[in-house]
């Protein structure tokens, strides 16, 4: 298996890059995730690799679903699927505006690299539709029994939460032990995510990256309230 070539993730700066430069190709990207590192940079910058401390994660048992969100999910019209349109979900994550964010870090090089991960079975997408219309989604990378979330979008209230909750419940049933949210956001904190020491995260990653989840983890559909 590929070794990580760009420095010790355990010694990375808390918020600054571990390394700047290198190739955004399949071997490097897969090695990065296996060692707790992820790329994050803008179109006009070289590739920047991060391993932040603390690490923002969600334990499946600590998923927090409010009564109002459960009520929303019971409404007839939702459908959540897996891997129906990976590249399309990436492009929607790049295109949908977010408050306080100008532009996107999901560059064309990023899309090319993650589509290759998807083709080789490591990256997955979640598609959320309401009454047949795509209204939300997310994508990320699955390494062993850890899912590394990358980005999500919604154009209907709570749509990305519906997709995330359905995904986490499926991953829990399939034996996943951790959802890596990488960096803190109020959106994910409201669902139960929180910070852990990087050393603890890297220890769990080393234990779980070669484990095998249940075979049906990525079988679609994920959730449906369509009559």
Secondary structure, 3 states (H helix, E strand, C coil): CCCCCCCCHHHCCCCCCCEECCCCCHHHHHHHHHCCCEECCCCCCCCEEECCCCEEEECHHHCCCCHHHHHHHHCCCEEEEECCCHHHHHHHHHHCCCCCCCCCCCCHHHHHHHHHHHHCCCEEEEEEEECCEEEEEEEEEEECCEEEEEEEEECCCCHHHHHHHHHHHHHHHCCCCEEEEECCCHHHHCCCCEEECHHHHHHHHHHHCCCCCCCCCCCCCCEECCC
